[in-house]
Amino acid sequence: MDATTDSTDSCAGPFAECVLCREPTEYPESYKGVTLCPVCEWHEAQRTACSG
């Protein structure tokens, strides 16, 4: 249960915007790198999985 508590604590506060659709993501604003919302992450995974 400690892992759940830690992940909840780290996700508290304002969330970063998705770089594609500007919706809130699951990442805090302090996250470094590309941030995608769950929907855009799913679409990106589908694009990269089928690009082979």
mmCIF entry with sequence, helices, sheets and N, C-alpha, C, O atoms, coordinates in Angstrom:
data_MODEL
# 
_entry.id   MODEL 
# 
_entity.id                         1 
_entity.type                       polymer 
_entity.pdbx_number_of_molecules   1 
# 
_entity_poly.entity_id                      1 
_entity_poly.type                           'polypeptide(L)' 
_entity_poly.nstd_linkage                   no 
_entity_poly.nstd_monomer                   no 
_entity_poly.pdbx_seq_one_letter_code       MDATTDSTDSCAGPFAECVLCREPTEYPESYKGVTLCPVCEWHEAQRTACSG 
_entity_poly.pdbx_seq_one_letter_code_can   MDATTDSTDSCAGPFAECVLCREPTEYPESYKGVTLCPVCEWHEAQRTACSG 
_entity_poly.pdbx_strand_id                 A 
# 
loop_
_entity_poly_seq.entity_id 
_entity_poly_seq.num 
_entity_poly_seq.mon_id 
_entity_poly_seq.hetero 
1 1  MET n 
1 2  ASP n 
1 3  ALA n 
1 4  THR n 
1 5  THR n 
1 6  ASP n 
1 7  SER n 
1 8  THR n 
1 9  ASP n 
1 10 SER n 
1 11 CYS n 
1 12 ALA n 
1 13 GLY n 
1 14 PRO n 
1 15 PHE n 
1 16 ALA n 
1 17 GLU n 
1 18 CYS n 
1 19 VAL n 
1 20 LEU n 
1 21 CYS n 
1 22 ARG n 
1 23 GLU n 
1 24 PRO n 
1 25 THR n 
1 26 GLU n 
1 27 TYR n 
1 28 PRO n 
1 29 GLU n 
1 30 SER n 
1 31 TYR n 
1 32 LYS n 
1 33 GLY n 
1 34 VAL n 
1 35 THR n 
1 36 LEU n 
1 37 CYS n 
1 38 PRO n 
1 39 VAL n 
1 40 CYS n 
1 41 GLU n 
1 42 TRP n 
1 43 HIS n 
1 44 GLU n 
1 45 ALA n 
1 46 GLN n 
1 47 ARG n 
1 48 THR n 
1 49 ALA n 
1 50 CYS n 
1 51 SER n 
1 52 GLY n 
# 
_struct_asym.id          A 
_struct_asym.entity_id   1 
# 
loop_
_struct_conf.conf_type_id 
_struct_conf.id 
_struct_conf.pdbx_PDB_helix_id 
_struct_conf.beg_label_comp_id 
_struct_conf.beg_label_asym_id 
_struct_conf.beg_label_seq_id 
_struct_conf.pdbx_beg_PDB_ins_code 
_struct_conf.end_label_comp_id 
_struct_conf.end_label_asym_id 
_struct_conf.end_label_seq_id 
_struct_conf.pdbx_end_PDB_ins_code 
_struct_conf.beg_auth_comp_id 
_struct_conf.beg_auth_asym_id 
_struct_conf.beg_auth_seq_id 
_struct_conf.end_auth_comp_id 
_struct_conf.end_auth_asym_id 
_struct_conf.end_auth_seq_id 
_struct_conf.pdbx_PDB_helix_class 
_struct_conf.details 
_struct_conf.pdbx_PDB_helix_length 
HELX_P HELX_P1 AA1 ASP A 2  ? SER A 10 ? ASP A 2  SER A 10 1 ? 9  
HELX_P HELX_P2 AA2 PRO A 38 ? ALA A 49 ? PRO A 38 ALA A 49 1 ? 12 
# 
_struct_conf_type.id          HELX_P 
_struct_conf_type.criteria    ? 
_struct_conf_type.reference   ? 
# 
_struct_sheet.id               AA1 
_struct_sheet.type             ? 
_struct_sheet.number_strands   2 
_struct_sheet.details          ? 
# 
_struct_sheet_order.sheet_id     AA1 
_struct_sheet_order.range_id_1   1 
_struct_sheet_order.range_id_2   2 
_struct_sheet_order.offset       ? 
_struct_sheet_order.sense        anti-parallel 
# 
loop_
_struct_sheet_range.sheet_id 
_struct_sheet_range.id 
_struct_sheet_range.beg_label_comp_id 
_struct_sheet_range.beg_label_asym_id 
_struct_sheet_range.beg_label_seq_id 
_struct_sheet_range.pdbx_beg_PDB_ins_code 
_struct_sheet_range.end_label_comp_id 
_struct_sheet_range.end_label_asym_id 
_struct_sheet_range.end_label_seq_id 
_struct_sheet_range.pdbx_end_PDB_ins_code 
_struct_sheet_range.beg_auth_comp_id 
_struct_sheet_range.beg_auth_asym_id 
_struct_sheet_range.beg_auth_seq_id 
_struct_sheet_range.end_auth_comp_id 
_struct_sheet_range.end_auth_asym_id 
_struct_sheet_range.end_auth_seq_id 
AA1 1 PHE A 15 ? GLU A 17 ? PHE A 15 GLU A 17 
AA1 2 PRO A 24 ? PRO A 28 ? PRO A 24 PRO A 28 
# 
loop_
_atom_site.group_PDB 
_atom_site.id 
_atom_site.type_symbol 
_atom_site.label_atom_id 
_atom_site.label_alt_id 
_atom_site.label_comp_id 
_atom_site.label_asym_id 
_atom_site.label_entity_id 
_atom_site.label_seq_id 
_atom_site.pdbx_PDB_ins_code 
_atom_site.Cartn_x 
_atom_site.Cartn_y 
_atom_site.Cartn_z 
_atom_site.occupancy 
_atom_site.B_iso_or_equiv 
_atom_site.pdbx_formal_charge 
_atom_site.auth_seq_id 
_atom_site.auth_comp_id 
_atom_site.auth_asym_id 
_atom_site.auth_atom_id 
_atom_site.pdbx_PDB_model_num 
ATOM 1   N N  . MET A 1 1  ? 0.808  -1.202 0.000   1.00 0.00 ? 1  MET A N  1 
ATOM 2   C CA . MET A 1 1  ? 0.000  0.000  0.000   1.00 0.00 ? 1  MET A CA 1 
ATOM 3   C C  . MET A 1 1  ? 0.845  1.257  0.000   1.00 0.00 ? 1  MET A C  1 
ATOM 4   O O  . MET A 1 1  ? 0.363  2.324  -0.380  1.00 0.00 ? 1  MET A O  1 
ATOM 5   N N  . ASP A 1 2  ? 2.083  1.153  0.415   1.00 0.00 ? 2  ASP A N  1 
ATOM 6   C CA . ASP A 1 2  ? 2.947  2.318  0.412   1.00 0.00 ? 2  ASP A CA 1 
ATOM 7   C C  . ASP A 1 2  ? 3.174  2.849  -0.987  1.00 0.00 ? 2  ASP A C  1 
ATOM 8   O O  . ASP A 1 2  ? 3.245  4.063  -1.178  1.00 0.00 ? 2  ASP A O  1 
ATOM 9   N N  . ALA A 1 3  ? 3.291  1.969  -1.975  1.00 0.00 ? 3  ALA A N  1 
ATOM 10  C CA . ALA A 1 3  ? 3.506  2.406  -3.349  1.00 0.00 ? 3  ALA A CA 1 
ATOM 11  C C  . ALA A 1 3  ? 2.316  3.208  -3.854  1.00 0.00 ? 3  ALA A C  1 
ATOM 12  O O  . ALA A 1 3  ? 2.493  4.195  -4.567  1.00 0.00 ? 3  ALA A O  1 
ATOM 13  N N  . THR A 1 4  ? 1.102  2.793  -3.491  1.00 0.00 ? 4  THR A N  1 
ATOM 14  C CA . THR A 1 4  ? -0.092 3.525  -3.897  1.00 0.00 ? 4  THR A CA 1 
ATOM 15  C C  . THR A 1 4  ? -0.104 4.904  -3.256  1.00 0.00 ? 4  THR A C  1 
ATOM 16  O O  . THR A 1 4  ? -0.427 5.895  -3.912  1.00 0.00 ? 4  THR A O  1 
ATOM 17  N N  . THR A 1 5  ? 0.242  4.970  -1.995  1.00 0.00 ? 5  THR A N  1 
ATOM 18  C CA . THR A 1 5  ? 0.278  6.251  -1.298  1.00 0.00 ? 5  THR A CA 1 
ATOM 19  C C  . THR A 1 5  ? 1.322  7.165  -1.923  1.00 0.00 ? 5  THR A C  1 
ATOM 20  O O  . THR A 1 5  ? 1.067  8.353  -2.120  1.00 0.00 ? 5  THR A O  1 
ATOM 21  N N  . ASP A 1 6  ? 2.500  6.619  -2.239  1.00 0.00 ? 6  ASP A N  1 
ATOM 22  C CA . ASP A 1 6  ? 3.555  7.427  -2.851  1.00 0.00 ? 6  ASP A CA 1 
ATOM 23  C C  . ASP A 1 6  ? 3.140  7.958  -4.204  1.00 0.00 ? 6  ASP A C  1 
ATOM 24  O O  . ASP A 1 6  ? 3.387  9.127  -4.499  1.00 0.00 ? 6  ASP A O  1 
ATOM 25  N N  . SER A 1 7  ? 2.506  7.127  -5.052  1.00 0.00 ? 7  SER A N  1 
ATOM 26  C CA . SER A 1 7  ? 2.111  7.578  -6.379  1.00 0.00 ? 7  SER A CA 1 
ATOM 27  C C  . SER A 1 7  ? 1.003  8.615  -6.290  1.00 0.00 ? 7  SER A C  1 
ATOM 28  O O  . SER A 1 7  ? 0.959  9.537  -7.105  1.00 0.00 ? 7  SER A O  1 
ATOM 29  N N  . THR A 1 8  ? 0.105  8.486  -5.315  1.00 0.00 ? 8  THR A N  1 
ATOM 30  C CA . THR A 1 8  ? -0.954 9.470  -5.139  1.00 0.00 ? 8  THR A CA 1 
ATOM 31  C C  . THR A 1 8  ? -0.363 10.800 -4.701  1.00 0.00 ? 8  THR A C  1 
ATOM 32  O O  . THR A 1 8  ? -0.774 11.855 -5.184  1.00 0.00 ? 8  THR A O  1 
ATOM 33  N N  . ASP A 1 9  ? 0.604  10.755 -3.783  1.00 0.00 ? 9  ASP A N  1 
ATOM 34  C CA . ASP A 1 9  ? 1.224  11.981 -3.319  1.00 0.00 ? 9  ASP A CA 1 
ATOM 35  C C  . ASP A 1 9  ? 1.974  12.695 -4.430  1.00 0.00 ? 9  ASP A C  1 
ATOM 36  O O  . ASP A 1 9  ? 1.935  13.923 -4.504  1.00 0.00 ? 9  ASP A O  1 
ATOM 37  N N  . SER A 1 10 ? 2.653  11.956 -5.292  1.00 0.00 ? 10 SER A N  1 
ATOM 38  C CA . SER A 1 10 ? 3.432  12.569 -6.359  1.00 0.00 ? 10 SER A CA 1 
ATOM 39  C C  . SER A 1 10 ? 2.543  13.130 -7.472  1.00 0.00 ? 10 SER A C  1 
ATOM 40  O O  . SER A 1 10 ? 2.993  13.972 -8.249  1.00 0.00 ? 10 SER A O  1 
ATOM 41  N N  . CYS A 1 11 ? 1.292  12.676 -7.561  1.00 0.00 ? 11 CYS A N  1 
ATOM 42  C CA . CYS A 1 11 ? 0.382  13.137 -8.608  1.00 0.00 ? 11 CYS A CA 1 
ATOM 43  C C  . CYS A 1 11 ? -0.514 14.272 -8.131  1.00 0.00 ? 11 CYS A C  1 
ATOM 44  O O  . CYS A 1 11 ? -1.322 14.784 -8.906  1.00 0.00 ? 11 CYS A O  1 
ATOM 45  N N  . ALA A 1 12 ? -0.388 14.669 -6.884  1.00 0.00 ? 12 ALA A N  1 
ATOM 46  C CA . ALA A 1 12 ? -1.210 15.752 -6.374  1.00 0.00 ? 12 ALA A CA 1 
ATOM 47  C C  . ALA A 1 12 ? -0.729 17.084 -6.947  1.00 0.00 ? 12 ALA A C  1 
ATOM 48  O O  . ALA A 1 12 ? 0.461  17.281 -7.190  1.00 0.00 ? 12 ALA A O  1 
ATOM 49  N N  . GLY A 1 13 ? -1.669 17.979 -7.153  1.00 0.00 ? 13 GLY A N  1 
ATOM 50  C CA . GLY A 1 13 ? -1.302 19.297 -7.637  1.00 0.00 ? 13 GLY A CA 1 
ATOM 51  C C  . GLY A 1 13 ? -1.663 19.491 -9.095  1.00 0.00 ? 13 GLY A C  1 
ATOM 52  O O  . GLY A 1 13 ? -2.324 18.638 -9.687  1.00 0.00 ? 13 GLY A O  1 
ATOM 53  N N  . PRO A 1 14 ? -1.241 20.598 -9.681  1.00 0.00 ? 14 PRO A N  1 
ATOM 54  C CA . PRO A 1 14 ? -1.584 20.882 -11.078 1.00 0.00 ? 14 PRO A CA 1 
ATOM 55  C C  . PRO A 1 14 ? -0.896 19.903 -12.028 1.00 0.00 ? 14 PRO A C  1 
ATOM 56  O O  . PRO A 1 14 ? 0.233  19.474 -11.787 1.00 0.00 ? 14 PRO A O  1 
ATOM 57  N N  . PHE A 1 15 ? -1.580 19.567 -13.088 1.00 0.00 ? 15 PHE A N  1 
ATOM 58  C CA . PHE A 1 15 ? -1.062 18.613 -14.060 1.00 0.00 ? 15 PHE A CA 1 
ATOM 59  C C  . PHE A 1 15 ? -0.586 19.328 -15.318 1.00 0.00 ? 15 PHE A C  1 
ATOM 60  O O  . PHE A 1 15 ? -1.095 20.390 -15.678 1.00 0.00 ? 15 PHE A O  1 
ATOM 61  N N  . ALA A 1 16 ? 0.400  18.727 -15.977 1.00 0.00 ? 16 ALA A N  1 
ATOM 62  C CA . ALA A 1 16 ? 0.917  19.279 -17.228 1.00 0.00 ? 16 ALA A CA 1 
ATOM 63  C C  . ALA A 1 16 ? -0.119 19.106 -18.331 1.00 0.00 ? 16 ALA A C  1 
ATOM 64  O O  . ALA A 1 16 ? -0.965 18.214 -18.260 1.00 0.00 ? 16 ALA A O  1 
ATOM 65  N N  . GLU A 1 17 ? -0.053 19.955 -19.345 1.00 0.00 ? 17 GLU A N  1 
ATOM 66  C CA . GLU A 1 17 ? -0.959 19.840 -20.491 1.00 0.00 ? 17 GLU A CA 1 
ATOM 67  C C  . GLU A 1 17 ? -0.385 18.886 -21.517 1.00 0.00 ? 17 GLU A C  1 
ATOM 68  O O  . GLU A 1 17 ? 0.832  18.783 -21.665 1.00 0.00 ? 17 GLU A O  1 
ATOM 69  N N  . CYS A 1 18 ? -1.256 18.189 -22.225 1.00 0.00 ? 18 CYS A N  1 
ATOM 70  C CA . CYS A 1 18 ? -0.854 17.334 -23.338 1.00 0.00 ? 18 CYS A CA 1 
ATOM 71  C C  . CYS A 1 18 ? -0.282 18.218 -24.445 1.00 0.00 ? 18 CYS A C  1 
ATOM 72  O O  . CYS A 1 18 ? -0.849 19.266 -24.756 1.00 0.00 ? 18 CYS A O  1 
ATOM 73  N N  . VAL A 1 19 ? 0.820  17.810 -25.033 1.00 0.00 ? 19 VAL A N  1 
ATOM 74  C CA . VAL A 1 19 ? 1.447  18.626 -26.077 1.00 0.00 ? 19 VAL A CA 1 
ATOM 75  C C  . VAL A 1 19 ? 0.667  18.576 -27.388 1.00 0.00 ? 19 VAL A C  1 
ATOM 76  O O  . VAL A 1 19 ? 0.898  19.401 -28.273 1.00 0.00 ? 19 VAL A O  1 
ATOM 77  N N  . LEU A 1 20 ? -0.247 17.626 -27.524 1.00 0.00 ? 20 LEU A N  1 
ATOM 78  C CA . LEU A 1 20 ? -1.018 17.516 -28.757 1.00 0.00 ? 20 LEU A CA 1 
ATOM 79  C C  . LEU A 1 20 ? -2.404 18.166 -28.659 1.00 0.00 ? 20 LEU A C  1 
ATOM 80  O O  . LEU A 1 20 ? -2.799 18.925 -29.545 1.00 0.00 ? 20 LEU A O  1 
ATOM 81  N N  . CYS A 1 21 ? -3.141 17.867 -27.579 1.00 0.00 ? 21 CYS A N  1 
ATOM 82  C CA . CYS A 1 21 ? -4.527 18.344 -27.497 1.00 0.00 ? 21 CYS A CA 1 
ATOM 83  C C  . CYS A 1 21 ? -4.773 19.332 -26.359 1.00 0.00 ? 21 CYS A C  1 
ATOM 84  O O  . CYS A 1 21 ? -5.882 19.850 -26.222 1.00 0.00 ? 21 CYS A O  1 
ATOM 85  N N  . ARG A 1 22 ? -3.757 19.598 -25.545 1.00 0.00 ? 22 ARG A N  1 
ATOM 86  C CA . ARG A 1 22 ? -3.827 20.559 -24.439 1.00 0.00 ? 22 ARG A CA 1 
ATOM 87  C C  . ARG A 1 22 ? -4.726 20.115 -23.281 1.00 0.00 ? 22 ARG A C  1 
ATOM 88  O O  . ARG A 1 22 ? -5.037 20.925 -22.408 1.00 0.00 ? 22 ARG A O  1 
ATOM 89  N N  . GLU A 1 23 ? -5.147 18.854 -23.256 1.00 0.00 ? 23 GLU A N  1 
ATOM 90  C CA . GLU A 1 23 ? -5.922 18.319 -22.130 1.00 0.00 ? 23 GLU A CA 1 
ATOM 91  C C  . GLU A 1 23 ? -4.972 18.030 -20.971 1.00 0.00 ? 23 GLU A C  1 
ATOM 92  O O  . GLU A 1 23 ? -3.774 17.860 -21.195 1.00 0.00 ? 23 GLU A O  1 
ATOM 93  N N  . PRO A 1 24 ? -5.477 17.970 -19.738 1.00 0.00 ? 24 PRO A N  1 
ATOM 94  C CA . PRO A 1 24 ? -4.612 17.617 -18.598 1.00 0.00 ? 24 PRO A CA 1 
ATOM 95  C C  . PRO A 1 24 ? -4.081 16.200 -18.733 1.00 0.00 ? 24 PRO A C  1 
ATOM 96  O O  . PRO A 1 24 ? -4.781 15.315 -19.226 1.00 0.00 ? 24 PRO A O  1 
ATOM 97  N N  . THR A 1 25 ? -2.860 15.984 -18.302 1.00 0.00 ? 25 THR A N  1 
ATOM 98  C CA . THR A 1 25 ? -2.249 14.659 -18.349 1.00 0.00 ? 25 THR A CA 1 
ATOM 99  C C  . THR A 1 25 ? -2.193 14.071 -16.948 1.00 0.00 ? 25 THR A C  1 
ATOM 100 O O  . THR A 1 25 ? -2.702 14.667 -15.998 1.00 0.00 ? 25 THR A O  1 
ATOM 101 N N  . GLU A 1 26 ? -1.581 12.914 -16.820 1.00 0.00 ? 26 GLU A N  1 
ATOM 102 C CA . GLU A 1 26 ? -1.388 12.288 -15.520 1.00 0.00 ? 26 GLU A CA 1 
ATOM 103 C C  . GLU A 1 26 ? -0.056 12.711 -14.903 1.00 0.00 ? 26 GLU A C  1 
ATOM 104 O O  . GLU A 1 26 ? 0.309  12.225 -13.833 1.00 0.00 ? 26 GLU A O  1 
ATOM 105 N N  . TYR A 1 27 ? 0.670  13.605 -15.563 1.00 0.00 ? 27 TYR A N  1 
ATOM 106 C CA . TYR A 1 27 ? 1.988  14.031 -15.119 1.00 0.00 ? 27 TYR A CA 1 
ATOM 107 C C  . TYR A 1 27 ? 1.897  15.384 -14.411 1.00 0.00 ? 27 TYR A C  1 
ATOM 108 O O  . TYR A 1 27 ? 1.099  16.232 -14.809 1.00 0.00 ? 27 TYR A O  1 
ATOM 109 N N  . PRO A 1 28 ? 2.703  15.598 -13.367 1.00 0.00 ? 28 PRO A N  1 
ATOM 110 C CA . PRO A 1 28 ? 2.714  16.919 -12.715 1.00 0.00 ? 28 PRO A CA 1 
ATOM 111 C C  . PRO A 1 28 ? 3.345  17.959 -13.642 1.00 0.00 ? 28 PRO A C  1 
ATOM 112 O O  . PRO A 1 28 ? 4.066  17.605 -14.574 1.00 0.00 ? 28 PRO A O  1 
ATOM 113 N N  . GLU A 1 29 ? 3.078  19.223 -13.389 1.00 0.00 ? 29 GLU A N  1 
ATOM 114 C CA . GLU A 1 29 ? 3.647  20.301 -14.217 1.00 0.00 ? 29 GLU A CA 1 
ATOM 115 C C  . GLU A 1 29 ? 5.165  20.290 -14.203 1.00 0.00 ? 29 GLU A C  1 
ATOM 116 O O  . GLU A 1 29 ? 5.793  20.765 -15.149 1.00 0.00 ? 29 GLU A O  1 
ATOM 117 N N  . SER A 1 30 ? 5.764  19.758 -13.151 1.00 0.00 ? 30 SER A N  1 
ATOM 118 C CA . SER A 1 30 ? 7.226  19.744 -13.041 1.00 0.00 ? 30 SER A CA 1 
ATOM 119 C C  . SER A 1 30 ? 7.867  18.617 -13.850 1.00 0.00 ? 30 SER A C  1 
ATOM 120 O O  . SER A 1 30 ? 9.094  18.523 -13.883 1.00 0.00 ? 30 SER A O  1 
ATOM 121 N N  . TYR A 1 31 ? 7.075  17.755 -14.508 1.00 0.00 ? 31 TYR A N  1 
ATOM 122 C CA . TYR A 1 31 ? 7.599  16.635 -15.289 1.00 0.00 ? 31 TYR A CA 1 
ATOM 123 C C  . TYR A 1 31 ? 8.393  17.151 -16.476 1.00 0.00 ? 31 TYR A C  1 
ATOM 124 O O  . TYR A 1 31 ? 7.932  18.033 -17.201 1.00 0.00 ? 31 TYR A O  1 
ATOM 125 N N  . LYS A 1 32 ? 9.584  16.603 -16.676 1.00 0.00 ? 32 LYS A N  1 
ATOM 126 C CA . LYS A 1 32 ? 10.428 16.995 -17.812 1.00 0.00 ? 32 LYS A CA 1 
ATOM 127 C C  . LYS A 1 32 ? 10.175 16.031 -18.962 1.00 0.00 ? 32 LYS A C  1 
ATOM 128 O O  . LYS A 1 32 ? 10.093 14.821 -18.750 1.00 0.00 ? 32 LYS A O  1 
ATOM 129 N N  . GLY A 1 33 ? 10.054 16.547 -20.160 1.00 0.00 ? 33 GLY A N  1 
ATOM 130 C CA . GLY A 1 33 ? 9.859  15.717 -21.338 1.00 0.00 ? 33 GLY A CA 1 
ATOM 131 C C  . GLY A 1 33 ? 8.479  15.911 -21.944 1.00 0.00 ? 33 GLY A C  1 
ATOM 132 O O  . GLY A 1 33 ? 7.712  16.776 -21.522 1.00 0.00 ? 33 GLY A O  1 
ATOM 133 N N  . VAL A 1 34 ? 8.181  15.094 -22.935 1.00 0.00 ? 34 VAL A N  1 
ATOM 134 C CA . VAL A 1 34 ? 6.909  15.167 -23.642 1.00 0.00 ? 34 VAL A CA 1 
ATOM 135 C C  . VAL A 1 34 ? 5.805  14.607 -22.757 1.00 0.00 ? 34 VAL A C  1 
ATOM 136 O O  . VAL A 1 34 ? 5.935  13.511 -22.212 1.00 0.00 ? 34 VAL A O  1 
ATOM 137 N N  . THR A 1 35 ? 4.725  15.359 -22.615 1.00 0.00 ? 35 THR A N  1 
ATOM 138 C CA . THR A 1 35 ? 3.592  14.901 -21.823 1.00 0.00 ? 35 THR A CA 1 
ATOM 139 C C  . THR A 1 35 ? 2.390  14.716 -22.735 1.00 0.00 ? 35 THR A C  1 
ATOM 140 O O  . THR A 1 35 ? 2.016  15.621 -23.480 1.00 0.00 ? 35 THR A O  1 
ATOM 141 N N  . LEU A 1 36 ? 1.796  13.546 -22.667 1.00 0.00 ? 36 LEU A N  1 
ATOM 142 C CA . LEU A 1 36 ? 0.605  13.231 -23.451 1.00 0.00 ? 36 LEU A CA 1 
ATOM 143 C C  . LEU A 1 36 ? -0.501 12.777 -22.516 1.00 0.00 ? 36 LEU A C  1 
ATOM 144 O O  . LEU A 1 36 ? -0.244 12.121 -21.507 1.00 0.00 ? 36 LEU A O  1 
ATOM 145 N N  . CYS A 1 37 ? -1.746 13.132 -22.861 1.00 0.00 ? 37 CYS A N  1 
ATOM 146 C CA . CYS A 1 37 ? -2.884 12.646 -22.089 1.00 0.00 ? 37 CYS A CA 1 
ATOM 147 C C  . CYS A 1 37 ? -3.069 11.157 -22.408 1.00 0.00 ? 37 CYS A C  1 
ATOM 148 O O  . CYS A 1 37 ? -2.495 10.667 -23.380 1.00 0.00 ? 37 CYS A O  1 
ATOM 149 N N  . PRO A 1 38 ? -3.855 10.434 -21.611 1.00 0.00 ? 38 PRO A N  1 
ATOM 150 C CA . PRO A 1 38 ? -4.037 8.997  -21.865 1.00 0.00 ? 38 PRO A CA 1 
ATOM 151 C C  . PRO A 1 38 ? -4.544 8.685  -23.274 1.00 0.00 ? 38 PRO A C  1 
ATOM 152 O O  . PRO A 1 38 ? -4.122 7.692  -23.868 1.00 0.00 ? 38 PRO A O  1 
ATOM 153 N N  . VAL A 1 39 ? -5.427 9.500  -23.813 1.00 0.00 ? 39 VAL A N  1 
ATOM 154 C CA . VAL A 1 39 ? -5.967 9.255  -25.158 1.00 0.00 ? 39 VAL A CA 1 
ATOM 155 C C  . VAL A 1 39 ? -4.868 9.415  -26.211 1.00 0.00 ? 39 VAL A C  1 
ATOM 156 O O  . VAL A 1 39 ? -4.723 8.561  -27.086 1.00 0.00 ? 39 VAL A O  1 
ATOM 157 N N  . CYS A 1 40 ? -4.101 10.493 -26.133 1.00 0.00 ? 40 CYS A N  1 
ATOM 158 C CA . CYS A 1 40 ? -3.025 10.715 -27.102 1.00 0.00 ? 40 CYS A CA 1 
ATOM 159 C C  . CYS A 1 40 ? -1.910 9.687  -26.939 1.00 0.00 ? 40 CYS A C  1 
ATOM 160 O O  . CYS A 1 40 ? -1.302 9.281  -27.929 1.00 0.00 ? 40 CYS A O  1 
ATOM 161 N N  . GLU A 1 41 ? -1.629 9.254  -25.697 1.00 0.00 ? 41 GLU A N  1 
ATOM 162 C CA . GLU A 1 41 ? -0.644 8.187  -25.483 1.00 0.00 ? 41 GLU A CA 1 
ATOM 163 C C  . GLU A 1 41 ? -1.091 6.916  -26.184 1.00 0.00 ? 41 GLU A C  1 
ATOM 164 O O  . GLU A 1 41 ? -0.278 6.228  -26.801 1.00 0.00 ? 41 GLU A O  1 
ATOM 165 N N  . TRP A 1 42 ? -2.377 6.598  -26.094 1.00 0.00 ? 42 TRP A N  1 
ATOM 166 C CA . TRP A 1 42 ? -2.913 5.396  -26.729 1.00 0.00 ? 42 TRP A CA 1 
ATOM 167 C C  . TRP A 1 42 ? -2.796 5.513  -28.252 1.00 0.00 ? 42 TRP A C  1 
ATOM 168 O O  . TRP A 1 42 ? -2.372 4.565  -28.913 1.00 0.00 ? 42 TRP A O  1 
ATOM 169 N N  . HIS A 1 43 ? -3.166 6.658  -28.805 1.00 0.00 ? 43 HIS A N  1 
ATOM 170 C CA . HIS A 1 43 ? -3.061 6.867  -30.254 1.00 0.00 ? 43 HIS A CA 1 
ATOM 171 C C  . HIS A 1 43 ? -1.609 6.774  -30.719 1.00 0.00 ? 43 HIS A C  1 
ATOM 172 O O  . HIS A 1 43 ? -1.328 6.180  -31.760 1.00 0.00 ? 43 HIS A O  1 
ATOM 173 N N  . GLU A 1 44 ? -0.700 7.349  -29.964 1.00 0.00 ? 44 GLU A N  1 
ATOM 174 C CA . GLU A 1 44 ? 0.725  7.285  -30.314 1.00 0.00 ? 44 GLU A CA 1 
ATOM 175 C C  . GLU A 1 44 ? 1.235  5.852  -30.281 1.00 0.00 ? 44 GLU A C  1 
ATOM 176 O O  . GLU A 1 44 ? 2.018  5.450  -31.141 1.00 0.00 ? 44 GLU A O  1 
ATOM 177 N N  . ALA A 1 45 ? 0.795  5.081  -29.293 1.00 0.00 ? 45 ALA A N  1 
ATOM 178 C CA . ALA A 1 45 ? 1.201  3.678  -29.208 1.00 0.00 ? 45 ALA A CA 1 
ATOM 179 C C  . ALA A 1 45 ? 0.666  2.899  -30.400 1.00 0.00 ? 45 ALA A C  1 
ATOM 180 O O  . ALA A 1 45 ? 1.358  2.029  -30.929 1.00 0.00 ? 45 ALA A O  1 
ATOM 181 N N  . GLN A 1 46 ? -0.545 3.196  -30.827 1.00 0.00 ? 46 GLN A N  1 
ATOM 182 C CA . GLN A 1 46 ? -1.117 2.516  -32.000 1.00 0.00 ? 46 GLN A CA 1 
ATOM 183 C C  . GLN A 1 46 ? -0.338 2.863  -33.268 1.00 0.00 ? 46 GLN A C  1 
ATOM 184 O O  . GLN A 1 46 ? -0.077 1.990  -34.096 1.00 0.00 ? 46 GLN A O  1 
ATOM 185 N N  . ARG A 1 47 ? 0.036  4.145  -33.424 1.00 0.00 ? 47 ARG A N  1 
ATOM 186 C CA . ARG A 1 47 ? 0.794  4.569  -34.601 1.00 0.00 ? 47 ARG A CA 1 
ATOM 187 C C  . ARG A 1 47 ? 2.149  3.883  -34.655 1.00 0.00 ? 47 ARG A C  1 
ATOM 188 O O  . ARG A 1 47 ? 2.556  3.398  -35.711 1.00 0.00 ? 47 ARG A O  1 
ATOM 189 N N  . THR A 1 48 ? 2.851  3.837  -33.529 1.00 0.00 ? 48 THR A N  1 
ATOM 190 C CA . THR A 1 48 ? 4.193  3.251  -33.534 1.00 0.00 ? 48 THR A CA 1 
ATOM 191 C C  . THR A 1 48 ? 4.144  1.739  -33.646 1.00 0.00 ? 48 THR A C  1 
ATOM 192 O O  . THR A 1 48 ? 5.067  1.144  -34.201 1.00 0.00 ? 48 THR A O  1 
ATOM 193 N N  . ALA A 1 49 ? 3.103  1.097  -33.140 1.00 0.00 ? 49 ALA A N  1 
ATOM 194 C CA . ALA A 1 49 ? 2.984  -0.355 -33.220 1.00 0.00 ? 49 ALA A CA 1 
ATOM 195 C C  . ALA A 1 49 ? 2.718  -0.806 -34.653 1.00 0.00 ? 49 ALA A C  1 
ATOM 196 O O  . ALA A 1 49 ? 3.149  -1.887 -35.054 1.00 0.00 ? 49 ALA A O  1 
ATOM 197 N N  . CYS A 1 50 ? 2.016  0.012  -35.419 1.00 0.00 ? 50 CYS A N  1 
ATOM 198 C CA . CYS A 1 50 ? 1.634  -0.378 -36.783 1.00 0.00 ? 50 CYS A CA 1 
ATOM 199 C C  . CYS A 1 50 ? 2.563  0.215  -37.845 1.00 0.00 ? 50 CYS A C  1 
ATOM 200 O O  . CYS A 1 50 ? 2.296  0.063  -39.037 1.00 0.00 ? 50 CYS A O  1 
ATOM 201 N N  . SER A 1 51 ? 3.625  0.873  -37.453 1.00 0.00 ? 51 SER A N  1 
ATOM 202 C CA . SER A 1 51 ? 4.479  1.527  -38.431 1.00 0.00 ? 51 SER A CA 1 
ATOM 203 C C  . SER A 1 51 ? 5.501  0.598  -39.066 1.00 0.00 ? 51 SER A C  1 
ATOM 204 O O  . SER A 1 51 ? 6.207  0.994  -39.994 1.00 0.00 ? 51 SER A O  1 
ATOM 205 N N  . GLY A 1 52 ? 5.588  -0.632 -38.578 1.00 0.00 ? 52 GLY A N  1 
ATOM 206 C CA . GLY A 1 52 ? 6.596  -1.573 -39.027 1.00 0.00 ? 52 GLY A CA 1 
ATOM 207 C C  . GLY A 1 52 ? 6.345  -2.116 -40.362 1.00 0.00 ? 52 GLY A C  1 
ATOM 208 O O  . GLY A 1 52 ? 7.130  -2.926 -40.856 1.00 0.00 ? 52 GLY A O  1 
# 
